[in-house]
Amino acid sequence: MEVSLVDLQNNMLNYALRLTSNKNNARDLCQETFLKALGNFDKYYDNVNFKGWVFTIMHNIFVNKYRQVLRQKTILDHTDNLLLLNLPQNSGLNNAESDYAYSEIIKAVHSLDMQYKTPFFMYLSGYKYLEIAEIMELPVGTVKSRIFFARKQLQINLIDYQ
C-alpha cells in the first residue's frame, strides 16, 4: 500500500489544490489523507479502486473540515437587539465611525411617522405581514405598503451611508 500511496502523491496534491486553493492547506490535506488511509487500510478491499478509495478519504476530510469551520463561525446572539443579528465578526460596529452611523440609522428609524414605524419594527422583529395586519387591525396590503414606504423613506434619509 505504501508504494501505491507514494505513486499517488502528485495526483493527490493536485486534487487537494483544487479543493483548498492553497498550497499549504493542500499539503496538510494530503498528509491527513495519508495518515487516514494508512490507519484504515484494514477497511480497504482488494477489488475496490485504490485511487478512488484514497480520493474519497481526501474529499471526506476536506468536507468535514469545511463543516467544522462553518460551525465555528456560527454566532448565537441572545440579545434583544435584532438589528445586529447575522453581522460578520468584522462588521466594523466597534469603531467611532460606525457608532455614529448606527446612531444616525436609529435616529432615522425613530423619525418615521408612527403609522410606518410600528409595522416596520414589527416586521424587523419577525412578525409576518398577516400577523401585523391582525394586531394593527389593518388590511395586509396596507401593512405591506407601509413597510415598503418606511424602507424607501429610510433609503432617502440615509443616502449618505449607502
C-alpha positions as CSV (number, residue, x, y, z in Angstrom):
1,M,0.0,0.0,0.0
2,E,2.8,2.5,0.8
3,V,4.1,2.2,-2.7
4,S,0.7,2.9,-4.1
5,L,0.2,5.9,-1.9
6,V,3.6,7.3,-2.9
7,D,2.7,6.8,-6.5
8,L,-0.5,8.8,-6.0
9,Q,1.3,11.7,-4.2
10,N,1.3,14.1,-7.2
11,N,-2.3,13.3,-8.1
12,M,-3.4,13.8,-4.5
13,L,-1.6,17.1,-4.3
14,N,-3.3,18.3,-7.5
15,Y,-6.7,17.3,-6.2
16,A,-6.0,18.8,-2.8
17,L,-5.0,22.1,-4.5
18,R,-8.3,22.1,-6.4
19,L,-10.2,21.6,-3.2
20,T,-8.4,24.1,-1.0
21,S,-6.9,26.6,-3.5
22,N,-3.9,27.0,-1.1
23,K,-0.6,25.1,-1.3
24,N,0.0,24.8,2.4
25,N,-3.6,23.7,3.1
26,A,-3.3,21.2,0.2
27,R,-0.2,19.7,1.7
28,D,-1.9,19.4,5.1
29,L,-4.8,17.7,3.5
30,C,-2.5,15.2,1.7
31,Q,-0.8,14.4,4.9
32,E,-4.1,13.9,6.8
33,T,-5.2,11.7,3.9
34,F,-2.0,9.6,4.1
35,L,-2.5,9.1,7.8
36,K,-6.1,8.2,7.5
37,A,-5.5,5.8,4.6
38,L,-2.7,4.0,6.5
39,G,-4.8,3.9,9.7
40,N,-7.8,2.4,7.9
41,F,-6.0,0.1,5.5
42,D,-7.8,-2.9,7.1
43,K,-11.1,-1.4,5.7
44,Y,-9.8,-1.5,2.1
45,Y,-10.9,-4.4,-0.1
46,D,-8.7,-5.7,-2.9
47,N,-11.5,-5.4,-5.6
48,V,-12.0,-1.6,-4.9
49,N,-10.3,1.1,-6.9
50,F,-7.5,2.1,-4.6
51,K,-7.1,5.6,-6.1
52,G,-10.8,6.2,-5.8
53,W,-10.8,5.0,-2.2
54,V,-7.9,7.4,-1.3
55,F,-9.5,10.3,-3.1
56,T,-12.8,9.6,-1.3
57,I,-10.9,9.8,2.0
58,M,-9.4,13.1,1.0
59,H,-12.7,14.5,-0.1
60,N,-14.4,13.5,3.1
61,I,-11.7,15.0,5.3
62,F,-12.0,18.3,3.3
63,V,-15.8,18.4,3.7
64,N,-15.7,17.6,7.4
65,K,-13.1,20.4,8.0
66,Y,-15.2,22.8,5.9
67,R,-18.3,22.0,8.0
68,Q,-16.3,22.3,11.2
69,V,-15.1,25.8,10.1
70,L,-18.7,26.8,9.4
71,R,-19.9,25.6,12.8
72,Q,-17.1,27.6,14.5
73,K,-18.2,30.8,12.6
74,T,-21.8,30.5,13.6
75,I,-22.7,33.1,16.2
76,L,-25.7,32.6,18.5
77,D,-27.0,36.0,19.6
78,H,-29.3,36.0,22.5
79,T,-29.7,39.8,22.7
80,D,-32.9,41.7,22.2
81,N,-31.3,43.9,19.5
82,L,-32.3,42.2,16.3
83,L,-30.6,44.8,14.1
84,L,-27.2,43.2,15.0
85,L,-28.1,39.6,14.1
86,N,-26.1,37.8,11.4
87,L,-23.4,40.5,11.1
88,P,-20.0,39.2,10.3
89,Q,-17.3,39.4,13.0
90,N,-15.5,42.2,11.1
91,S,-18.6,44.3,10.6
92,G,-16.9,47.3,12.0
93,L,-19.6,48.0,14.6
94,N,-17.0,48.7,17.2
95,N,-15.4,51.9,16.0
96,A,-16.3,55.5,16.4
97,E,-17.4,56.0,12.7
98,S,-19.7,53.0,12.9
99,D,-21.1,54.2,16.2
100,Y,-22.0,57.5,14.5
101,A,-23.6,55.7,11.6
102,Y,-25.5,53.4,13.9
103,S,-26.9,56.3,15.8
104,E,-27.9,58.0,12.6
105,I,-29.8,54.9,11.5
106,I,-31.6,54.7,14.8
107,K,-32.4,58.4,14.6
108,A,-33.8,57.9,11.0
109,V,-35.9,55.0,12.0
110,H,-37.4,56.9,15.0
111,S,-38.1,59.9,12.8
112,L,-40.6,57.9,10.8
113,D,-44.3,58.5,11.4
114,M,-45.8,56.1,13.9
115,Q,-48.1,54.6,11.3
116,Y,-44.9,53.5,9.4
117,K,-42.6,52.9,12.3
118,T,-44.8,50.4,14.1
119,P,-45.3,47.9,11.3
120,F,-41.7,48.4,10.2
121,F,-40.4,47.5,13.7
122,M,-42.8,44.6,14.0
123,Y,-41.6,43.2,10.6
124,L,-38.0,43.6,11.8
125,S,-38.9,41.7,14.9
126,G,-40.0,38.7,12.9
127,Y,-43.7,39.2,12.6
128,K,-45.3,38.1,9.3
129,Y,-47.4,40.5,7.3
130,L,-50.6,38.8,8.2
131,E,-49.8,38.9,12.0
132,I,-49.0,42.6,11.8
133,A,-52.3,43.2,9.9
134,E,-54.3,41.3,12.6
135,I,-52.6,43.1,15.5
136,M,-52.9,46.6,14.0
137,E,-56.4,45.8,12.6
138,L,-55.3,46.8,9.0
139,P,-55.6,45.1,5.6
140,V,-52.5,43.1,4.7
141,G,-51.9,45.4,1.6
142,T,-51.8,48.4,3.8
143,V,-49.2,46.8,6.1
144,K,-47.1,45.9,3.1
145,S,-47.3,49.3,1.6
146,R,-46.4,51.0,5.0
147,I,-43.4,48.7,5.4
148,F,-42.4,49.5,1.8
149,F,-42.8,53.2,2.4
150,A,-40.7,53.0,5.6
151,R,-37.9,51.3,3.7
152,K,-38.0,53.9,0.9
153,Q,-38.0,56.7,3.4
154,L,-35.0,55.2,5.2
155,Q,-33.2,54.9,1.9
156,I,-33.8,58.6,1.2
157,N,-32.9,59.7,4.8
158,L,-29.7,57.5,4.9
159,I,-28.5,58.2,1.3
160,D,-25.1,59.2,2.6
161,Y,-24.5,55.8,4.2
162,Q,-25.1,53.6,1.1
